C-alpha cells in the first residue's frame, strides 16, 4: 500500500512541476499589448474574423447601442460594419459592409480570401456561406453553397484546405444544441458541404476548436437541456483517419473562449485564453467581475491538459460601473494568428457588456 501511495505522490509532484513549468515559460515568452481599440466606442461581440493580404479584419457582430443591458429590456442590434486591424495596433472602418447585419457565425481565412458562414441577424439564424475577396480599398462577397442547416454560436477552424464547422444551435429559441461536424473543401467549394460523423457526447454550442497538428480538436462549450445551459468539460479529437477519439476531461469549462485555439509552435501547445466556466451563470449580472482569466494548454503530442497560468491583466480590472476602464478577458470573439502574432478583437467582457479593445499577443523567440 505504502509504495503505491509513494508513487502516486511522486506522480502528483511531477505533474505539478510540469504544469508550473508550462505556466512560467508562457509568462516569460508572451508579450501582451492591450492598448489598441477598434474605431467604435462600444465594440461588438460575435464578430467574424479573418486575415488577407497582410491585414486582419473583424466583421459584424452585435451590441446594445442604447447602453441598456438585456435584463433591463435593452435591444440587441447586429451590425454590418467591418474593421481593418493593422499590425501596429491601429484600426479603421472599411469602406464596404457585410451583405447584411450579422454575427455569431463561422469564419476561416485561406489564400487571401475570408470565408463566413451561418450566424444570426435580427430575424433569426442564417444558412448562407460567403467568400470575401479583397482589393485595395474594397471587398466583394460571393455566395457559396449554403450550409446543411441554419446555425449560430458554432465553432469553426481551418485545417489545410478544409474548413470545419462544429455544433451550434439552429434557432434563437432552440431547446437543444447540435453535435454536427460539417466540412467544406476550400479548393473546391462548389462541391458543397460534407456532413461528417457527429461529435461524440451531447450537442454543444459556444465550443472551442483547434488545429492539433492536422487533426481537429473540439472542446467544452455548453449543452442545452430544455433550453437551459449545462457547461461542458469534455474534449474530442477527429483523427486524420476520420474517427473521433475522447480526450482527458478539462479542469474547467472554457465556453465561448476566443476560437480557434492559439498555437505555441515552440512548445507544441494549443492555448485557450479565458472562457466562461459557468461559475457565475446563476449569479446576478449586476457587478459581474468579468470572466475567468486562466490559460488552458493542450499538449498536442502527449494529448494532455494543463492549467498554464493566467492572463497578465488580471489586476487591471475596472469597476462594474466603468466597463470602458477595465481590461478584462473577452469571450464570444475570434482569434487570429500569423506565426507568433495573435490578435483577439473585441468581444464580451461582462454579461451584456462589450469591449472595443484589440488584444495583441507576441511570442518571444
JODALIN-V238400 format. One record per backbone hydrogen bond with DSSP energy under -0.5 kcal/mol. CO is the residue of the C=O (numbers start at 1). NH is the residue of the N-H. If there is no record, write none. Layout:
BEGIN
{{CO:NH} {CO:NH}}
END
This chain:
BEGIN
{{1:5} {2:6} {3:7} {4:8} {5:9} {6:10} {7:11} {8:12} {9:13} {10:14} {11:15} {12:16} {13:17} {14:18} {15:19} {16:20} {17:21} {18:22} {19:23} {20:24} {21:25} {22:26} {23:27} {24:28} {25:29} {26:30} {29:31} {29:364} {30:32} {31:362} {33:360} {36:358} {38:40} {44:347} {45:62} {46:104} {48:59} {50:57} {52:55} {55:52} {56:85} {57:50} {58:83} {59:48} {61:79} {62:45} {63:65} {63:77} {64:67} {67:69} {69:72} {69:74} {70:73} {77:63} {79:102} {80:98} {81:60} {82:94} {83:58} {83:85} {84:86} {84:92} {85:56} {86:89} {90:86} {92:84} {102:61} {103:120} {104:153} {106:117} {108:115} {110:113} {112:134} {113:110} {114:132} {115:108} {116:130} {117:106} {119:126} {120:103} {121:124} {124:121} {126:151} {127:147} {128:118} {129:144} {130:116} {131:133} {131:142} {132:114} {133:140} {138:135} {140:133} {142:131} {144:129} {151:119} {152:169} {153:206} {155:166} {157:164} {159:162} {161:186} {162:159} {162:164} {163:184} {164:157} {165:182} {166:155} {168:178} {169:152} {171:174} {175:227} {178:204} {179:199} {180:167} {181:196} {182:165} {183:194} {184:163} {184:186} {185:188} {188:191} {189:192} {194:183} {194:196} {204:168} {205:222} {206:256} {208:219} {209:260} {209:261} {210:212} {210:217} {211:213} {212:215} {215:212} {216:238} {217:210} {218:236} {219:208} {221:232} {222:205} {223:230} {224:226} {225:228} {228:225} {230:223} {233:250} {234:220} {235:247} {236:218} {237:239} {237:245} {238:216} {239:242} {243:239} {245:237} {254:257} {255:276} {256:332} {256:333} {259:335} {262:264} {262:271} {263:265} {264:267} {264:268} {264:269} {268:300} {269:264} {270:298} {271:262} {271:273} {272:274} {272:296} {273:258} {275:277} {275:292} {276:255} {278:281} {280:283} {285:288} {293:311} {294:274} {295:308} {296:272} {297:299} {297:306} {298:270} {298:300} {299:303} {299:304} {304:299} {306:297} {309:295} {311:314} {313:316} {314:317} {316:327} {319:322} {322:325} {323:326} {326:328} {329:291} {331:348} {332:46} {333:259} {336:343} {338:341} {340:363} {341:338} {342:361} {343:336} {344:359} {347:355} {348:331} {349:291} {350:353} {352:354} {353:349} {353:350} {356:38} {357:346} {357:359} {359:344} {360:33} {361:342} {362:31} {362:364}}
END
